[in-house]
């Protein structure tokens, strides 16, 4: 073997060894990374349109559809309701290892709102609408789970604008495309309506 070929082979094998060690290091520290909160600037961003500018002074969340008591809630209304904190890892279904963020949400349990509006027994889904036109659907059974919330804070601070300010859905245990940002409407229906990504082939039951 020529000296040049030998050095080339040595370089390649050494590089692979280093890459292997880095991968093993990352793997061994996965649990630590998984548990650490992700700084806002390191969050991934996925959206179908521009970032809407919404003032909390004009914000209204409409809750309607097949319900006994449709309501319209202001931002201040939400702040006055019972709230919980939920530790969560939001992940993009297209790349769940790298497109992820570890967070602590604060907000109103969606079940609390559901109990207020009293959906028809025939309701099978809740459709969330974002101000920019995005939609996602949740089975009513998932929407009733106690850790699914209408979030207005993350890591003890108001939501960053690009991540849904002033209000978004948080659906722990499900893929990120169900976490509707800039939430302006919750629509209860007995029809099998599909959200934006669900209508494009993403799983309707979005459990990770």
matplotlib code that plots the C-alpha trace (Angstrom):
import matplotlib.pyplot as plt

x = [0.0, 1.3, 2.0, -0.6, -3.3, -2.2, -2.6, -5.9, -7.2, -5.8, -7.6, -10.9, -10.7, -9.7, -12.6, -15.1, -13.8, -14.2, -17.7, -18.5, -17.3, -19.2, -22.4, -21.8, -21.2, -24.4, -26.3, -25.0, -26.0, -29.4, -31.3, -29.6, -30.4, -33.9, -34.5, -32.9, -35.1, -34.5, -33.7, -36.2, -33.6, -32.9, -36.5, -37.4, -39.9, -42.4, -45.4, -47.5, -47.6, -46.2, -46.2, -49.3, -49.1, -51.8, -52.5, -53.6, -56.0, -57.9, -57.4, -60.5, -60.8, -64.0, -65.3, -68.3, -69.7, -72.0, -72.0, -74.7, -72.9, -70.7, -68.4, -65.8, -62.9, -60.4, -56.8, -57.7, -60.5, -58.0, -55.6, -58.4, -59.2, -57.6, -54.1, -51.6, -48.0, -47.0, -43.5, -43.3, -41.1, -42.6, -41.3, -41.7, -42.8, -40.4, -37.2, -38.1, -34.4, -33.2, -36.5, -37.5, -37.8, -38.1, -40.4, -42.8, -46.2, -48.6, -52.2, -55.8, -56.7, -58.8, -61.1, -62.1, -63.2, -65.0, -66.9, -68.0, -69.4, -71.0, -70.4, -73.1, -72.8, -72.3, -69.1, -66.0, -63.5, -62.2, -60.7, -58.1, -57.8, -54.7, -54.8, -52.7, -55.1, -53.6, -55.8, -55.4, -57.9, -58.1, -60.3, -62.6, -61.1, -57.7, -58.9, -60.4, -57.1, -56.0, -52.6, -53.9, -53.9, -54.5, -51.0, -50.2, -46.8, -43.7, -40.9, -42.5, -42.7, -45.3, -45.0, -42.6, -44.4, -43.0, -44.1, -47.7, -48.1, -50.5, -52.1, -51.5, -52.5, -50.2, -50.8, -48.2, -47.5, -48.6, -46.6, -46.0, -48.4, -51.3, -50.0, -51.9, -50.1, -51.9, -55.1, -58.2, -61.0, -62.0, -64.7, -66.5, -68.0, -69.6, -68.0, -64.6, -63.0, -59.2, -56.7, -54.1, -51.5, -54.0, -55.7, -52.3, -51.7, -50.3, -51.8, -55.1, -54.2, -50.9, -49.5, -45.7]
y = [0.0, 3.4, 5.8, 8.2, 5.5, 4.3, 7.8, 8.2, 4.9, 5.9, 9.3, 7.7, 5.0, 7.6, 9.9, 7.0, 6.2, 9.8, 10.0, 6.7, 8.0, 11.3, 9.3, 7.1, 10.2, 11.8, 8.6, 8.2, 11.8, 11.5, 11.3, 14.4, 16.4, 15.0, 16.4, 19.8, 22.7, 24.0, 27.7, 29.6, 30.4, 26.7, 25.7, 24.4, 26.3, 24.8, 26.7, 27.0, 30.8, 33.9, 34.7, 36.6, 39.6, 39.3, 41.8, 40.4, 43.4, 42.2, 38.4, 36.2, 32.4, 31.2, 27.9, 26.6, 23.9, 21.2, 22.5, 23.6, 26.7, 28.3, 30.9, 33.6, 34.0, 36.9, 36.5, 37.9, 35.3, 32.5, 34.0, 33.9, 30.2, 27.3, 26.5, 23.7, 23.2, 20.4, 19.2, 18.1, 17.3, 18.7, 16.9, 17.2, 13.9, 14.5, 14.4, 13.7, 13.6, 16.9, 18.8, 18.8, 21.1, 20.3, 22.7, 23.4, 24.7, 26.7, 27.0, 26.0, 22.3, 21.9, 19.6, 22.7, 24.5, 21.3, 21.1, 24.7, 24.4, 20.9, 19.2, 17.1, 13.3, 12.9, 14.9, 12.9, 15.6, 19.1, 21.1, 23.7, 26.8, 29.0, 32.7, 32.0, 29.4, 26.2, 23.5, 20.3, 17.8, 16.0, 13.1, 14.2, 11.4, 12.9, 16.5, 15.4, 14.1, 16.3, 17.3, 18.7, 22.4, 25.8, 27.2, 30.9, 30.5, 28.4, 28.0, 30.6, 33.3, 34.4, 32.4, 33.8, 35.2, 32.7, 29.9, 30.8, 34.0, 34.6, 31.2, 27.7, 24.1, 21.7, 18.0, 16.1, 12.6, 13.5, 14.8, 18.6, 19.1, 18.9, 21.8, 24.6, 27.9, 31.3, 29.4, 31.4, 28.8, 25.4, 23.7, 20.6, 18.3, 14.9, 14.8, 13.3, 16.6, 16.4, 19.0, 20.5, 17.7, 15.0, 15.7, 15.3, 11.8, 12.4, 10.0, 11.2, 9.5, 11.3, 9.5, 9.3]
z = [0.0, -0.9, 2.0, 0.7, 0.6, 4.1, 5.6, 3.9, 5.3, 8.8, 8.6, 7.7, 10.4, 13.1, 12.0, 12.3, 15.7, 16.9, 15.5, 17.2, 20.5, 20.1, 19.4, 22.4, 24.5, 23.3, 23.9, 27.5, 28.2, 26.5, 29.8, 31.2, 28.0, 28.0, 31.6, 31.1, 30.1, 26.6, 26.3, 24.1, 21.5, 21.0, 20.4, 16.9, 14.9, 12.5, 11.1, 8.0, 7.7, 9.2, 12.9, 13.8, 16.2, 18.8, 21.6, 24.9, 25.1, 22.1, 22.5, 22.5, 22.6, 21.1, 22.3, 20.3, 18.1, 19.5, 23.0, 25.5, 26.6, 23.9, 25.4, 24.5, 26.8, 27.1, 28.1, 31.5, 31.8, 31.3, 33.9, 36.5, 36.0, 37.8, 36.4, 36.5, 35.6, 33.2, 32.5, 28.9, 25.9, 22.7, 19.6, 15.9, 14.3, 11.4, 13.5, 17.2, 18.4, 17.2, 16.8, 20.5, 23.5, 27.2, 28.9, 31.8, 30.6, 32.8, 31.8, 32.2, 31.9, 28.8, 30.8, 32.9, 29.7, 28.5, 31.7, 31.3, 27.8, 28.2, 24.8, 23.3, 24.0, 20.2, 20.1, 19.1, 18.4, 19.4, 16.6, 17.6, 15.3, 15.2, 14.2, 11.2, 9.8, 11.2, 12.6, 14.5, 15.8, 19.1, 20.1, 22.9, 25.1, 24.7, 25.3, 28.6, 30.0, 33.0, 31.6, 28.3, 28.8, 27.3, 28.0, 28.4, 30.1, 29.6, 32.0, 34.2, 31.5, 28.9, 25.7, 23.1, 20.2, 17.7, 20.0, 20.2, 22.3, 23.9, 24.1, 22.6, 23.2, 25.0, 24.5, 26.5, 25.1, 21.6, 18.6, 18.2, 15.3, 17.8, 19.9, 18.1, 18.4, 18.6, 19.7, 18.9, 18.7, 20.0, 18.0, 19.3, 16.6, 16.1, 12.6, 11.8, 10.8, 10.2, 11.0, 8.7, 9.0, 9.7, 6.4, 4.7, 6.1, 9.6, 12.2, 13.6, 16.8, 17.4, 20.4, 20.4]

ax = plt.figure().add_subplot(projection="3d")
ax.plot(x, y, z, "-o")
ax.set_aspect("equal")
plt.show()
